[in-house]
Amino acid sequence: MTKRHGYALLAALLAVTLVVSAAIYLGVTGADDTGDASGANPRAPRNSAAPASAGTWVGTWSASPAGAEPGTEAHGLAGRSVRNVVHTSVGGDGARVTLSNLYGSRPLTVTHASLAVAAGAGSPAAAADTLRRLTFRGETSVVVPPGGQVVSDAARLRVPHDADLLVTTYSPTPSGPVTYHPHARQISYVADGDRTEDATGAAYHEQSPYWRYVSAVDVLSSDTDGTVVVIGDSITDGITSTMGANRRWTDVLADRLRDEAGAPRYSVVNQGISGNRVLSDGRPARSAGAPAGNPSGLSRFDRDVLGRSGAKAVVIALGINDILRNPRQTDARRILDGLRELSRQAHTRGLRVVGATLMPFGGHRGYTPALEAVRQSVNAEIRSGRVFDDYVDFDKALRDPYDPRRLLGRYDSGDSLHPSDAGFRRMGEAFDLGDLKGSGAAEL
């Protein structure tokens, strides 16, 4: 064989090799995308885990487990699909979901779970070709122990910012009390049977004002540098904001961080629990060793703030319920000591800490001049710079200049304590976004 013929044969062999390799590659990479997003499909991928990719894991949404849902003690939600509707603050090229059984008394067996982009605001239907089956260490089922949580594998999904996601779980067996967040200000859905891969949403006839089991969604983002975690009470929870409209003050802050020139590129996750306090739990534990309902800021800080993906800064907006709720805390020094302890814990992780002044509650049924004096003392110390790295002055932003003990009328929802939608917007606008930049002063 001549040298020329040898080169020709070698070139032909290389060409065949490249064709075969390409076919194998396309078959493998296309395997995760063969599922039909229109509903349950036997050809749907068993594992939609995303490959390794450049970017940073940040929180796009989160909600703190607040307690055990009443009426679910015996059977949980066995035999039912729960489709939670959650709203993103930033987008990404992949996503992972955290499921919690914090208040469960038995193992929670989730045999199927899915993630999708919602077809529209408040809709149980999935947008075309976005439904993804979630896996956990490569398996479609997972057991969440009582008091525990699990994080799914990364799912390959383009997640938009400022959009609704659908997180659906199905458990066939009773698990005891359902871990939930009661004041979602968002309608979610429930269906009978395993409807995790029902993209039409047609089976989801029952509406729910709660978030159940799901406690966080993270995204893999190349545009976001970290996460701002906000810990607070009903004012942060947005309890008087318009249902389904995403008008909490944290939503306004997220929009500003995403859209304003020069802002730090951070996501925002809301860890508000209605009724929450710095110092004491809201409800006693069901039994010895069980977690308390509505756990105090001090007891949940490690889990709800320090444990959040990509945390760079924390905003602490707590203290008003310590003053207002029984047993009332009338010693401002104790509240301030609790706030300083939260700040210290954040600094051990290098987080920037921004605190919030306590807003007025004149006219509220719990108002007394003595309690107003406690609020003023706490605010004076926050403004002194001896509690946090910096502060946002919600009190100044929303109070009536002619009666500083009260909220300005247009910012009052009507109960003299919680803001209206306009008040929440004013809170989000009150931030100097530059205060969130940098790290916290290390405690030696």
N, C-alpha and C positions, 0 to 999 in steps of 0.2 A: 504494500500500500504506500502510495506516495505521501510526502509530507503534506501536500495540499489536501489530499483526501482525508488525512488524519485530522487536520484542523477543521474540515467541514463536519466530520463525524462528531468531534468534540463539541462544536457549536450546536449541533442538533441535539445532543444529549443535554446540554445546559438549558436549551430552550424548553425541552420537555420537562426538566426538573422545575423550572420556574412556573410553568403552567400548572403542574400538579400542586406545587406549594401554594400558589394563589388560590386554587380551588379549595384546598384544605383550610386556608386562612379564612376565606369567605364563609365556608360552612361553619367554622367555629364561632366567628364573630357575629354571624347572623342568627346563631342558635337562640340567643336571648330575646330576639325580636320576632319570633314566629307566633307568639300568642295573639289571639284575636281580642282586642280590647272591648268588644261588644258584649262580653259576658263570660261565664264559665266556659272554658275551652280545654279539652283534653290535650291539645297541642301547646298550651301555654307553657312558658319556661318554668322549670322547677326552681331554678335559681337565677334571679335577675341581678345578682351582685355586680357592682360596677368594678371595672379594672382600676388599678392604681393610676392616679392622675395628679397633676400638679394643682396646688390650691391649698386652702386652709379650711379646716372644719370649724364652722361658726354656728351659733344658734340662730335659727330664723324664726322660731316660735317655741314657747314653753308655757306651761301652767303648773303651778305647784299643787300636788295632791293635798286636799284640804280636810278629807275625812272619809268616813264610810257612808255610802248612800243608804238612807233609810229605806226599809222594806226589802232589801236585798240580802239580809243576813242568812237566810236559809239556802237559797238557790243561786244567788248572784244573778247573772244573765245567761244561764245555761241554755243552749239551743237557739241563741239569738245573735244576729250580727249587729255590731255597733259601728256606725259610720260617723266619725267625728269630723267636723268641719273646722279647720284651723287656718289662720291667716299668716302669710309670710311677711317678714320685714325685708329680707334680701333674697336674691335668687342664687342658683348654683347649678353645677353640672352633675350632681349626685346628691342623694339624701339618705339619711338613716333616722330611725324612729326609736324612741325610748318608751317602753311599756312598764307601768308600775302596778304592783300588787301590795302597796305599802299597808293598806288597811284590810287586806284579805286575811281570813283565818285558816285557809287551806290553799294548797298549790293551785295556781291559775293555769290551766292548760289551754293554750291558744293553738288550735290546729291549722288555722289559716289566717293570714293578715295581708293587707294590700295597701298600696299608696297610689294616689292619682292626683292630677290637677283637676279641680272642679270645672265643669262645663260653664258655670256662671256663678255669680255671687249667690251664696246661700242655697246652691243646688246640690242634691245628692247624686247627680249624674256626673260621670267622668268625661273630661275632654277627650276627643278622639286620639287613640294611640298613646294614651298616657298611663293606663292602668298597669301597675307593676305588682307582682307577687313578692311579698317580703320573705326573706329567709333569715335564719338565725344559726350562725356557724354552718351554713350550707343546707340547713334543714327547713322545711316549711312549717314545722310545728315546734313549739317551745313551751317549757314549763317555767312559770315565774313563781318562785317560792314566796310564802307569806312574808310580808315585810320587805320584799326585794324588788328589783327591777332588772330588765334586760334591754340591751341595745341591739337593734337589727343589723344585719350586714348592710353595706352600702348598696343602694339601688341605683341603677343607671337611669336617670330621669332628669330632663332639663326643667328645673324649678324656676318659675318666674318670680320676680319680686312683687310685693303688694298684690298677692293673689291668694285664692282659697285652695287648700289642699284637702283631700279626703283620706283619712286614716281609718281603715276598717279592720276590726278584729272579730273572730268567731271562736267561741269556747263551747264545746259540747257538754261539759260537765259542770256541776255546781262547784263554786269556789269560795262560798261565803261572801261577806260584804264586798261590794264593788268600790274600788278606790276611785274617787271622783273629785271634780272641781265644780262646785254648785253654781257659781255666778259667772257663766261663760260669756254672757251677752252675745251669744251666737247660737243659732239653731243647728243642732246636729240631728241624726236620724237613727232609727232602729228598725230591723226587719227580722222576721221569723226565718229560721234555718240558716244555712251557710250561704250567704249572698256576698261574700267578700269580693268576688270577681264579676259581680253584676255592674256593668258599666253604665247601664241605662238609668239606674236608680229607681226603677219602677216598683221594686219590692219594698222600698223604704217608705211605708205609709205613716209610721209613728215618728213624731217630732220630739226632740229633747232639748231642754235648755242647759244641759250639763256637758262637760267633757269627761269621758270615762276611760280609764286605763292609760290613755296616752298622756305623757307628761312632757315630751320634748320632740322637736324635729330639728335636726342639724342639716346643713347643706355644705357641700364642698365648693368653695368659692375662690375664684382668682381675683375678684374685685373688692373683697371685704377683708380687712385686716384683723378684726376681732369682734368681740361681743360686749355690749353694755347690758349688764344685768340689773334690773330694777326690782328691789324688794320693798313691798309696801302693804297697805291695807285696802279697804274697799274703794278708796279714792284712786289708788293705782289699779285696782281690779276693774275700775270703770263701771261700778254698779248702777249708776244713773245715766250712763251714756246710751244712745239710741241702739236698740237691739240690731245686731247684724251689720252695723254701719262702720265699725272699726274707728270709733271716735274717742277712744281712750287717750289720755295725754301721752301715753307711751307710743301710740300709733303716730301721733303728730311728731314726736321726737324722732321716730324711725324715718319718717318722710324727710325731715330736715337733714338728718345725717346722710341719707342716700342722695339727696338732690342738691344741697347747697354747696357752692364752690368753697373749697378750703376746709370743709368739715372733715373730721376724722372718719374714715370709711369703716364704720362699725354697724353691726346689726343691733337690734334691741329685743330682749326677751323680758316678758312681764311676769314677775313672781309675786304679784299681789294676791293676798287672801283677804276677803272681806272679814272685818272684825279683828284683824291681826294686831298683836301688840309686841312690843320689844321684849318685855320681861316675863309674861306669863302666858300659858296655853289657854286657848279658848274653851276647850271641853276636856274633861278628864279621860284617861285611857279606859277602854272597855274592860280590860283585865290586866293583871300584872304582866309586864313585859310587852304589852301592846302599845302602839304609838298613840299619843294624845291627838284629839281632833283640833284643827286650827292651831298647829304648834307655834310657839313664840318665835320671834325673829332670831333670838339667840340660839334656840334649839334647832332651827332649820337652816341656819346660814351656811353651814358647810355643804349640805346637800343641795340647796336651792340656788346658791350663789357661787361658792367656790368650786362646785362640781359641774358648772355649766361649761359647755364647749367654747373654747376661744375667749374666755372672759378676760377683758382688759381693764374694765372700769365697772364700778358698782354705784348705783344711786340708791340711797337709803331714805325712804319716805315713811317713817314710822314714828309713833309716839302719841298721836291724838287719842287712840283707843286706850292707852295706858291711863290717860287722864279721865276719859269719859265713862269707861265700862267698869262695872263692879268686879273686884274691889278697886275703887279708884286710887290711882297713884298720885298723891298730892305732894310728894317730895321730888322736886325737879332734879335734884342731884342723882337720884336713883335712875331716872330715865336717861339722863346724860351719861351716867356710868355705863349703862347698857349700850347706848349709841357708840361710845368710845370703844367698847369691847368689840363691837362689830367692825369698826374702823381698824382696830388693831389686827383682827383676824384677816381682813382683806389685805392689809399691808404685808402680812407674812407671805402672801402669794404675789406681791408686787402689783396689786391692783390699785388704780386710782380711785379715790373715794369722794363722791360728791353727795352731800346731805341736803335735805330739804327742810325749810322752816315749816312750822305747823300752822295751818290756815285757821282763820277765825271761825267760831261756831256760835256767836251771839244770836239769840233767837231760837236756838235748838232747845229741845225739851230738857237736855242735861246741863244747860249752861248755868253757871253760878259765878259771881265775881271771884271767888277763891280759886276755882278751876281756871279762869281766865288768867289769873296771876301766875299759875304754874306754866301755862302755855307761853306767856311772855318771858318768863325766866328761861325756859328751854330755848326759845328763839334768840334771846340776847346772847346766850353762850354759843349757839351755832354761829351767829354773826361775828362773834369775837375771833373766830378762826381756831379755836382750841378743841374742836371736836372732829372736823373732817378736813380733807385737803382743800376743799372749796365747797360752796353751797349755792343752791338755787333758791331764791327768795319767793316762794309761792305765796306766802302771807302778804308781802308787799304787792305782788302782781294781781291778786284777786280781792283784796279787802276794799271796803267802801271808804274812800278817803275822808268822808264826813262822819263815819262811825266805824273806826278801825276794828271794833269787836265783831263786825259782821262782814259777810261776803257782799260784794257789790251785786245789786239785784240781777243784772243780766248774766252774772256768773253763777247764780244760785239755782240749783235744781228745784228748790221749793221747800227743802227741809232744813235750811240754814246750816248745812254741814257738807253735803256732797255737791260738787259742781254740776252745772249744765253742760251740754255739748260746747257752748261758747266758753265756759270756764275751763274745760279740759283743753280746748285749743289754746287758750291763753297760757295755761301751764306749760304746754309743749313749746310755746313760743318764748317763754321766759328764760329758757336755757341759754347761757353763753356756751356754744358748742366747744370752744377752745378749752373749757374747764375739764372736759373729758379726756384731753390728750395727756400723754405722759404716764409715768408709773407713780405709785404711792410711795411715800417716804417710809423706808424700812424701819421697823421697830427693832432696836438693839437690846 
